[in-house]
Amino acid sequence: MKLVTPTDFDILAVLSDGKRNNAVNIAHELDRNRAYINTRLPVLKDYGLVETIGPAPTSGLYEITDKGRVAAANQSVYEDDETDFEAFLDAECGADGDA
């Protein structure tokens, strides 16, 4: 798992409030380029940290997962070069991502 710090953790923090959000709003809240946020959200989705919500898979509306909440709360563990963060998340959440 290769996350971009601090951006990916900032995105997770925005979504940690439990509300669904889209790239435009997240970019505005973080004062970051929307196109860049749009490139990071699918990566976070591939890692199981966020999921798309809505009637269509391309709705652009994202929600944090339980695994994403654990990741957001443990940025310091990610920054420890000796820790396999993906294995850490799997151990904390179970292999299926449920905390």
C-alpha positions as CSV (number, residue, x, y, z in Angstrom):
1,M,0.0,0.0,0.0
2,K,1.5,3.3,-1.1
3,L,-0.3,6.3,0.2
4,V,0.6,10.0,-0.4
5,T,1.2,11.9,2.8
6,P,-0.3,14.1,3.9
7,T,-2.9,14.3,1.1
8,D,-4.4,10.8,1.4
9,F,-4.7,11.1,5.1
10,D,-6.2,14.6,4.7
11,I,-8.9,13.1,2.4
12,L,-9.6,10.4,4.9
13,A,-9.9,13.0,7.7
14,V,-12.4,15.0,5.7
15,L,-14.5,11.8,5.1
16,S,-14.1,10.7,8.7
17,D,-17.0,13.0,9.8
18,G,-19.3,10.2,8.5
19,K,-20.7,12.3,5.7
20,R,-20.5,11.4,2.0
21,N,-18.6,13.8,-0.2
22,N,-17.3,14.3,-3.7
23,A,-13.9,15.4,-5.1
24,V,-15.0,19.0,-5.7
25,N,-16.0,19.5,-2.0
26,I,-13.0,17.6,-0.7
27,A,-10.6,19.7,-2.8
28,H,-12.3,22.9,-1.7
29,E,-12.1,21.9,2.0
30,L,-8.4,20.9,1.7
31,D,-7.5,23.8,-0.6
32,R,-6.1,21.4,-3.1
33,N,-6.5,20.9,-6.9
34,R,-9.7,19.0,-7.7
35,A,-8.0,17.0,-10.5
36,Y,-5.4,15.8,-8.1
37,I,-8.0,14.8,-5.5
38,N,-9.8,13.0,-8.4
39,T,-6.7,10.9,-9.0
40,R,-6.3,10.0,-5.3
41,L,-9.9,8.9,-4.6
42,P,-9.8,5.8,-6.9
43,V,-6.5,4.8,-5.4
44,L,-8.0,5.0,-1.9
45,K,-11.0,3.0,-3.2
46,D,-8.7,0.3,-4.6
47,Y,-7.1,0.0,-1.2
48,G,-10.6,-0.4,0.4
49,L,-10.2,2.9,2.4
50,V,-13.2,4.6,0.7
51,E,-16.1,3.4,-1.4
52,T,-18.3,5.0,-4.0
53,I,-21.9,5.5,-3.0
54,G,-24.9,6.3,-5.2
55,P,-27.2,4.8,-7.8
56,A,-24.4,4.7,-10.4
57,P,-20.8,3.4,-9.8
58,T,-19.6,6.6,-11.4
59,S,-21.6,9.0,-9.2
60,G,-18.4,10.5,-7.7
61,L,-19.8,10.4,-4.2
62,Y,-17.4,8.8,-1.7
63,E,-17.7,7.5,1.8
64,I,-15.0,6.3,4.2
65,T,-14.9,2.6,5.1
66,D,-14.1,1.0,8.5
67,K,-10.7,0.2,7.2
68,G,-10.3,3.9,6.1
69,R,-11.2,5.1,9.6
70,V,-8.6,2.8,11.1
71,A,-6.0,4.1,8.6
72,A,-6.9,7.7,9.3
73,A,-6.5,7.2,13.0
74,N,-3.1,5.5,12.6
75,Q,-1.1,7.8,10.2
76,S,1.9,7.5,12.6
77,V,1.9,3.8,12.1
78,Y,2.0,4.3,8.3
79,E,4.9,6.7,8.7
80,D,6.9,4.1,10.6
81,D,9.0,2.6,7.8
82,E,9.3,-0.7,9.7
83,T,5.6,-1.4,9.7
84,D,3.7,-3.1,6.9
85,F,0.7,-0.8,7.0
86,E,-1.5,-3.0,4.9
87,A,-0.9,-6.0,7.2
88,F,-1.5,-3.7,10.2
89,L,-4.9,-2.6,8.8
90,D,-5.8,-6.2,7.9
91,A,-5.0,-7.2,11.5
92,E,-7.0,-4.3,13.0
93,C,-10.0,-4.7,10.7
94,G,-9.9,-8.4,9.6
95,A,-9.1,-9.4,6.1
96,D,-12.5,-8.2,4.8
97,G,-11.9,-4.6,6.1
98,D,-14.5,-4.7,8.9
99,A,-13.3,-3.0,12.1
